[in-house]
């Protein structure tokens, strides 16, 4: 019987952050999804149906991703102003980084 002491390392899926353009492991990023019914939502499970885009869990990347049309282009949709506000509220409440209003570190 042959012993197999060498173990295979499992491949980790890689994704690119829309904000900083760095390639990172999929589990390190937060997925934003354009659902089939047209809503844009944060997908913490990474399994919701729809077209997805990824952002680092930092407020700087979220600001860069929401600025201009980066997220619109990646999700192939026109994100409403209300949708942008909701995503920024999520970022302000849940992410680490520099708080744009006070300049203090959060998280």
C-alpha positions as CSV (number, residue, x, y, z in Angstrom):
1,X,0.0,0.0,0.0
2,X,1.4,3.4,-1.0
3,X,1.4,6.2,1.5
4,X,0.3,9.6,0.3
5,X,1.8,12.1,2.8
6,X,1.6,15.0,0.4
7,X,-1.7,16.8,0.6
8,X,-3.1,18.9,-2.2
9,X,-3.9,22.5,-1.4
10,X,-7.3,23.5,-2.3
11,X,-7.6,26.2,-5.0
12,X,-9.1,29.4,-3.6
13,X,-11.2,31.4,-6.1
14,X,-9.8,34.8,-6.9
15,X,-11.8,38.0,-7.6
16,X,-10.9,41.6,-8.4
17,X,-12.0,44.5,-6.2
18,X,-13.8,47.2,-8.2
19,X,-12.4,49.9,-5.9
20,X,-8.6,49.2,-5.7
21,X,-8.3,46.7,-8.6
22,X,-6.4,44.2,-6.4
23,X,-6.9,40.5,-6.9
24,X,-7.8,38.8,-3.6
25,X,-9.4,35.6,-2.4
26,X,-13.2,35.6,-3.0
27,X,-13.9,35.1,0.7
28,X,-12.0,38.3,1.6
29,X,-14.3,40.5,-0.6
30,X,-17.9,41.5,-0.3
31,X,-20.2,40.7,-3.2
32,X,-22.7,43.2,-4.5
33,X,-25.3,41.5,-6.8
34,X,-27.8,42.7,-9.4
35,X,-30.7,40.3,-8.8
36,X,-32.9,39.0,-11.6
37,X,-35.7,41.3,-10.4
38,X,-33.4,44.4,-10.9
39,X,-32.5,45.1,-7.3
40,X,-28.9,45.8,-6.3
41,X,-28.1,44.2,-2.9
42,X,-25.1,43.3,-0.7
43,X,-24.7,39.5,-0.8
44,X,-22.9,38.3,2.3
45,X,-23.3,34.6,1.4
46,X,-21.9,35.0,-2.1
47,X,-24.6,32.7,-3.4
48,X,-27.5,34.9,-4.5
49,X,-28.6,34.6,-8.1
50,X,-27.6,37.4,-10.4
51,X,-24.6,39.3,-11.7
52,X,-22.1,40.1,-9.1
53,X,-19.2,42.5,-8.4
54,X,-16.7,42.5,-5.6
55,X,-15.4,45.1,-3.2
56,X,-12.9,45.0,-0.4
57,X,-14.3,45.5,3.1
58,X,-12.9,49.0,3.4
59,X,-14.8,52.3,3.0
60,X,-12.2,53.6,0.6
61,X,-12.9,50.8,-1.9
62,X,-16.6,51.3,-1.6
63,X,-16.3,55.0,-2.2
64,X,-14.2,54.3,-5.3
65,X,-16.5,51.6,-6.5
66,X,-19.6,53.7,-6.1
67,X,-18.0,56.8,-7.6
68,X,-18.7,57.2,-11.3
69,X,-20.1,54.2,-13.1
70,X,-17.8,51.4,-12.0
71,X,-20.5,49.5,-10.2
72,X,-23.1,50.2,-12.9
73,X,-20.7,48.9,-15.6
74,X,-19.8,45.8,-13.7
75,X,-23.4,44.9,-12.8
76,X,-24.6,45.9,-16.3
77,X,-27.3,48.1,-14.8
78,X,-28.1,51.8,-14.0
79,X,-27.8,52.1,-10.3
80,X,-30.4,54.6,-8.9
81,X,-29.4,57.4,-6.6
82,X,-31.4,55.6,-3.8
83,X,-29.5,52.4,-4.5
84,X,-26.2,54.2,-4.2
85,X,-27.3,55.8,-0.9
86,X,-28.3,52.4,0.5
87,X,-25.0,50.9,-0.4
88,X,-23.1,53.8,1.1
89,X,-25.1,53.4,4.3
90,X,-24.1,49.8,4.4
91,X,-20.5,50.7,3.9
92,X,-20.6,53.4,6.7
93,X,-22.2,51.0,9.1
94,X,-20.3,47.8,8.5
95,X,-16.9,48.5,7.0
96,X,-13.5,49.4,8.4
97,X,-11.5,52.4,7.1
98,X,-11.4,56.1,7.2
99,X,-14.7,57.8,8.0
100,X,-15.1,60.6,5.5
101,X,-17.0,62.8,7.8
102,X,-14.7,62.9,10.8
103,X,-11.4,61.5,9.5
104,X,-11.3,58.9,12.3
105,X,-10.7,55.2,11.9
106,X,-13.7,53.0,12.2
107,X,-13.9,49.3,13.0
